[in-house]
Amino acid sequence: MADLLLQVRNLRTQFFTEEGVVNAVDGVSYDVQPGEILGLVGESGCGKTVSALSILRLIPNPPGRITGGEIMFEGDDILKMDEEEVRHIRGNKIGMIFQEPMTSLNPVLTIGRQLTETLELHLKMDKQAATQRAIELLEMVGIPEAKQRIGDYPHQFSGGMRQRVMIAMALSCNPKLLLADEPTTALDVTIQAQILELLTRLTRELGTAVIIITHNLGVVARYADRVNVMYAGMVVETASALELYHNPTHPYTLGLLKSVPRLDQVRKEKLDPIEGMPPDLIHMGKGCPFRPRCRFAVERCKEENPPLMAVGEGHTAACWEWERVTKATAKQPAPA
């Protein structure tokens, strides 16, 4: 499609360790349209962050390496670019908010310097213009007394303020795509809401597409247009946020939704969690990786790993028994 901003096709990223090869991202494919907010959800270790780092070719080598696939951004394959071309895209056309701002910000450089460096490099601003733009960015993300605080260091800011600084840095060059990797990690719920509302408002105003990486289904329900559910390095279901919440067709998605506390129902004694543990990504074996934890598994699931199949309009799922899952979902009360 001509209007697609990002096309990820059969992306594979592996880590070569002493224990064996870790298939961290195993054949992932998805699209992002301009101005769209895409949620990427799943348990820790399912490949969400690695897939995002792969887009910017930030996989540490060794031990990691992107071993296959295409990442088409504005029609050009990032995986075929040389390092200079990729550096021009990082922070300029594609911004990223990394997990935990205290470890992502440089502790020995002022906030102002960390903002102006990107502006000088990508937008060719002189020092004075970059400083003025940095102050405007801090004001835009709600940093009080930005003109005075631009000379402060990261440790002089609270967790919420550091996250605002990270957002300002990511949006400094008006990128067309923003990768937000757990943007509210370690923040209390009030600050989480403020940060997410701020991020959504700014990206809507700038027309920036966003990939929000999270395990928080509440964040996805409120802010995402579409959702990709990942498990064992693969996308196992994709749909609009509304469709996914009202009609999950993969057992893993259903399990994620059922394990979340519901405020619109009578209190129960316990939640209904997903039993078992995530698979060993070194020794995956054949068949569906979710089979050992699945309540709907059949004999075929032991032998064949299902591909993503159309189960509705704009809705795909990788499950041989998706119709049974749909029937089970219909018996559950719809999410509020």
N, C-alpha and C positions, 0 to 999 in steps of 0.2 A: 504494500500500500504506500502511495506516494506521501501521505501525510504522517507517516510514522516517524517519530524522533529517534527511537532506539529499537533495534531488533537483535535479540539474543537468540542464537540458533545452535542447539546441540553443544552447549558450552561444557567443557570438561576441565576441571582443575584437580591436580593430584599433588600429594605430598609424599616424597620418597624418604621413608624413615628406616631405621634399623629393623623394626618389626615387620615392615612390609609397606606396600603402597596404599595410602589412604585416599579413597575416591571421595574427596570432599564435595565436589560438584560433579554430578554424573549425568550429563546429557540434558541440561536445563535449556528450555526455550520459552521466550515470552516477548511481548511487544510493549512499548510505552508510547503514548500519543502526546503531542504538545499540550501542556497545561494539565495533564492528568496526574492524579495521585494514586499510585499503585502500592498496595500493602503487600509485604513479603513476610509471612508468618510461619512459625514452627518452633519446635523445641530447641533448646541450646544444642549446638553441634550438628544441626541439620543442613548447614551450608549457606545460610542467609548472608552472613558477613563476607564469607569467602567469595560468593558470587558477586557481591558489590565491589569488593576489592579487585576482582578480576576485570571488571569494566574499566577501571583506571589503571590496570596492569600494575597493581601494587602488591602482588603476591611475592613474599620473600623467597628468593632463589639463591642458594638452597634453603630449605628442602622442597619448596613448592614450585609448581610449574603449570602453566596453562597448556594442556596437551591436545586440545581440539576445539572445534567450533568456530563460530563467527560472532563478532560484536559490531554490528553495523550502527554507526552513529552519524546521522545526517547523510546516509548513503555511503560512508567510508568505513572500512573494516579496521577497527582499532588494533586488532591483533597483527595486522600487516604493516602498521606504521612504524617508523623508526623512533628512537627515544626522543628526539627533538620535537617531532610532531605530537607525540603523546604529552610531553611537557607543556605544549601550547594549549592542549585541551584541559589538563588538570587544573582546577581552580579557576579556569577561564570559561570554558563552555560547559564543563561538568564540575560542580562543587560537591563537597562531601563534609557532612557533620559526623565526626568519629565518636565512638563510645568514650565516655568518661573524659570530659574536657580538661581535667587537671593533668592527665597524662598526655593529652594531645597538644596542649599549649606548651610552648618552650618556656621553662621557668626562669631563664636568665635574660629573656628579652621582654621589653615592655609590650603591653597590649597594642599600643600605637605602632610600634615597629613591625609587629607581626601582621598588622592590617596593611600598613603602607607597602611592605615588601611585595605583596601580591599585586597591588595597584601599580607600582612602579614597573614590575616585570611584565605584566600582561597588557595593561592599558597605557604604558609608556608615560605615566604622569611624572612631573617633577616632584621634589620633596614637599614643597608647599601645597601643591594641589592635592597630593596624596594624603597629606595630614588633614586637610580640610574635609576631604571625602571620608576619611576614617572617622572623624568626629560626627559627620552626618550619619554614617552607618551605625555608630553606637547610639545616637539619638533615636534612630529608626527602630532599633530593637529594644528601646526602653531603658538604656543605661542612664541614670540621673547624673547631672553635672559632667557630661561626656568630655567637655573641653579640659576639665581639670583631671579627669581620671584616665585620659589617654596615655599619660606617662606612668601609670601604675603597672605593677607586675601581676601575673595570674594569681599568686597566693593572697593578694589583697582583695580579691573578689570572692563572693559567696558562690556556692555551686550553681545556683540559678543564674547568677550574673555571668559566670564563666560560660554557661551554655548559651546565653544570649550573645556573648562575644564570638563563640564558635559559629553561630548562625550568621552574624554579621560578616565574618570572614568568608563563609561559604557563599554568601550572596553578594559579595563585594564587586564582582565583575559581571553581575547580572547573568548568571549561567542559564543555559536552556534546560539543564537537568540537574537536580539536586538529589544526592544519595544521603539519606538521614538514617544512620545506623544507631538504633536505640537512642534517639535524641533526648530521652528523659531518664536515662539511667541514673540511679542513686538520688533522684529528686523526690521530694514529698509530693503528694497528690495535687495539692493546690498549685505548686510551682509547675508541675507537669502540665496541668491544664493551661496555664498562662503561656508556657513555652509552645505548646502545640497550637493554640489559637493564634499566637504570634506568627509561627512558621506558616500556618495555612493562609493567614491574611496576606503576608508578604509575598508568598509564592503566587497567590491568586492575582495580586496587583501586578506582579512582574510577568505573569504568564509562564512561570517556570514549572516544568514537570517534576514530580517528586516520587522517589521510591522510598517509602517508610519501611524500615526493617525493624520488626518487633515481635515479641511473643505475647504482647498485651492485646487481647481481642477487643477490648473496649476502645482502644485507640483506633484500631482498624474500622470498627463499626461507625465511629463518629467522623473520621477524617478521610478514609480511602474511598475512591471511586470503584476500583477493582481490587481483587485479592488473589494472590498466588499462595497456596499452601505448600510448604516444602517438608519433605521427610527423606532422610538418608541421602541427601544431596540431590534429590529429584523434586520436580514440581508434580504433586499428586492431584491437585485440583485447582482450577481457576474459574472465577466467575465475578460478576459484579458483587459489591459488598452486600447489597440487599438480598440478592439471590442466594449467596453463599450462606447467609445467616438463616434464611427461611427454608432453604432446600439443600442442605449439605448432602452430597452423594458419595463421599469417600468416608470409610469408617474412621480414618484418622481425624478428619475434619469434624465429624460427629462427636468423636471422643473429646476433642479440644473444647467444643461448645458445651458438652455435658459436664465437663470438669470445672466450669466457671460458676461461681456462686450467683444465684438469681435472686434479685430483690423483689421480683414480682410474683414469687411463689411462696407458699407456706414453708417455713423453715424445716429442713430435713435433718436427720441425725448426722449424715455424712454426705460428702460429694460422691460423684461417680467417676473416679479417675481412670485414666488409661493404664491398664495393668502392664507389667513387664518393663523392660528397658530398651532404649534405642539400640539399633543393631551395631555391630562392629564393622566399621567402614573399610577395614582391611580384609576381612573374611566375610564378604557379603553372600556368596553362594548364589544359586539360581532361585527363581521364583520371586514372589512379591516380598519386598523387605519388611512390610508391615504384618505379614502373615502370623508370626509368633504371638502378636499382641491383638490379633483381630478376632472379633466375635462372629464375623460373617465368612471366615475363610472356608474354602472348599478344596478338594483335591487338586484342582487345576492351579490353585495359587502356589502350590509347592514347586511346580514345574515351569510356569511361565510368569514373567513379570509383565503385567498389563501396561499397554501404552495409554497415553491420554486419549480418551474417546469422547465424542460429543454426546452429552446427556441432556442438552437443552440449548436454547438460544444464547450463544456466547458463554456457554458453560461446558467445561470439560472435566473429566475425572479419570484417574488411572485405577480402575477397579473392575474386576470381572463380575462382581455381585452388586453393582451400583443400584440396580432396581430394587433389591432387597433392602439396601440402606435407605433408599427413598421411601419405601413403605414404612420402615421403622421410624423415620423422621416424621412422617405424617401423623404418627401416634403421639408425638411429643408436642407440647405447647410451643407455639412459635415464639421466637425471641421478642422481647418488648422493644 
